[in-house]
Amino acid sequence: DAKLQRIRDYVTSAERADENQAIRLPGHEFTTLLAENRRNGITVDDSVWAKIQAL
């Protein structure tokens, strides 16, 4: 994790052509999303939930 964090820090601290554009990396929101899902549960569309319940 430390090596990955160093890479993230290096990439996200790079000079940007457009300061208004955020630097994003694949999977960068995964840990936040995972924590939210663990805390609040996973959102399921009502039509999908109805199909699951019908099984």
JOQUIFEN-V149203 format. One record per pair of residues at least 4 apart in sequence whose ideal C-beta (glycine too) atoms are under 7 Angstrom apart, sorted by sequence separation. I is the first residue (numbers start at 0). J is the second residue. D is the distance in whole Angstrom. If there is no record, write none. Layout:
i;j;d
I;J;D
I;J;D
This chain:
i;j;d
0;4;6
1;5;7
2;6;7
3;7;6
4;8;6
5;9;6
6;10;6
7;11;6
8;12;6
23;27;6
28;32;5
29;33;6
30;34;6
31;35;6
32;36;6
33;37;6
34;38;6
35;39;6
36;40;7
43;47;5
44;48;7
45;49;6
46;50;7
47;51;6
48;52;6
49;53;6
15;20;6
36;41;5
43;48;5
15;22;7
13;22;7
11;22;5
10;22;6
10;24;6
7;24;6
